[in-house]
Amino acid sequence: MTSEQSKNPPEFVAEHELRIGALSTPIRVRLFRRQPDGALLVEQSHFLKTSIQYLPHTINQPFFCAENTVLDDLTATMTNFYNQAIGRGYSPSENWLVPNTGFQNAVHQGS
C-alpha cells in the first residue's frame, strides 16, 4: 500500500451477489470507491475458470463508470465464458468457480 492509499483508503460502496448459469454458488462482488479520483474497484469472492479458459477471469483495473455498468460488464463477461464452454459441450461444474483467497468475509473499512 502506498502512502497515498493509506491516507485515503478505498471507501466501501456496495456488495452484490451474482449467479452464473446453472452454478449454485453465488459470486459475491464488492465495490469500493478509490480516492481521490473516484474510480470503482472490484473485489470478488470467486473467479470463473471454465474448462475452456487457461486462467480464471479476474479484474485488475479500476472502472470510471457507474456501479450498474461495472456489474453488467462483469456479469456479461462471465456469462459469455460460461456459454462458450457450454456451447463446446462441457457440463457446468461448481469447480469452475475458483475461490479468491484474498476475499474477506467481512468488509474492513479504513478508520
Long-range contacts (C-beta under 8 A, 24 or more apart in sequence): 8-34, 8-35, 8-36, 9-35, 9-109, 9-110, 10-34, 10-35, 10-41, 10-110, 11-35, 11-109, 11-110, 12-107, 12-109, 13-40, 13-67, 14-67, 15-107, 16-71, 18-71, 18-74, 18-75, 18-78, 20-48, 20-75, 20-78, 20-79, 20-82, 21-79, 21-82, 21-83, 21-86, 21-92, 22-92, 23-82, 23-92, 23-93, 23-94, 23-96, 23-97, 24-94, 25-94, 25-97, 27-78, 27-97, 28-103, 29-71, 29-74, 30-107, 31-67, 31-70, 34-62, 37-62, 37-64, 38-64, 39-63, 39-64, 40-64, 40-65, 40-67, 40-70, 42-70, 42-74, 43-100, 43-102, 43-103, 44-74, 44-100, 44-103, 45-99, 45-100, 45-103, 46-97, 46-98, 46-99, 46-100, 47-97, 47-98, 47-100, 48-78, 48-81, 48-82, 48-96, 48-97, 48-98, 49-96, 49-97, 49-98, 50-81, 50-82, 50-84, 50-85, 50-90, 50-96, 51-85, 51-88, 51-90, 51-93, 51-96, 52-81, 52-84, 52-85, 52-88, 52-90, 53-81, 53-85, 56-98, 57-81
